[in-house]
Amino acid sequence: MMGGCCGWGGGWWGLAGGGWLGMVFSLLFWVLIVVAVLAGLRWLLRSMPAGPAGSVMPTAGATAEDPKQVLQTRYARGEITREEYLRMLADLEGRPA
């Protein structure tokens, strides 16, 4: 008798070796590979830092902040001096410093 050990024509894997069932399993295999790669990329991108500290690039879904509020925040953090704060505030309000 020719055709393998178990009567399926090629061993225990012979069922998926050819014909329409083999194509279905092959297609399913490649779909699973693509899904796994995409899931891995998605996880990798989520675990990466958003950007350098102090970045001025807006993030997705970010709304425009009030410039005076940004200025106050920078002054409170100590990023700018009092003189710089007052000069920039006057500039935003359109009055001479």
Secondary structure as the mmCIF struct_conf table of DSSP 4:
data_model
#
loop_
_struct_conf.conf_type_id
_struct_conf.id
_struct_conf.beg_label_comp_id
_struct_conf.beg_label_asym_id
_struct_conf.beg_label_seq_id
_struct_conf.end_label_comp_id
_struct_conf.end_label_asym_id
_struct_conf.end_label_seq_id
BEND BEND1 GLY A 3 GLY A 3
BEND BEND2 CYS A 5 GLY A 11
TURN_TY1_P TURN_TY1_P1 TRP A 12 TRP A 13
HELX_RH_3T_P HELX_RH_3T_P1 GLY A 14 ALA A 16
BEND BEND3 GLY A 17 GLY A 18
HELX_RH_AL_P HELX_RH_AL_P1 GLY A 19 SER A 47
BEND BEND4 MET A 48 MET A 48
BEND BEND5 GLY A 51 PRO A 52
TURN_TY1_P TURN_TY1_P2 ALA A 53 GLY A 54
BEND BEND6 MET A 57 MET A 57
HELX_LH_PP_P HELX_LH_PP_P1 PRO A 58 THR A 59
TURN_TY1_P TURN_TY1_P3 ALA A 60 GLY A 61
HELX_LH_PP_P HELX_LH_PP_P2 ALA A 62 ASP A 66
HELX_RH_AL_P HELX_RH_AL_P2 PRO A 67 ARG A 77
TURN_TY1_P TURN_TY1_P4 GLY A 78 GLY A 78
BEND BEND7 GLU A 79 ILE A 80
HELX_RH_AL_P HELX_RH_AL_P3 ARG A 82 GLU A 93
TURN_TY1_P TURN_TY1_P5 GLY A 94 GLY A 94
BEND BEND8 ARG A 95 ARG A 95
#
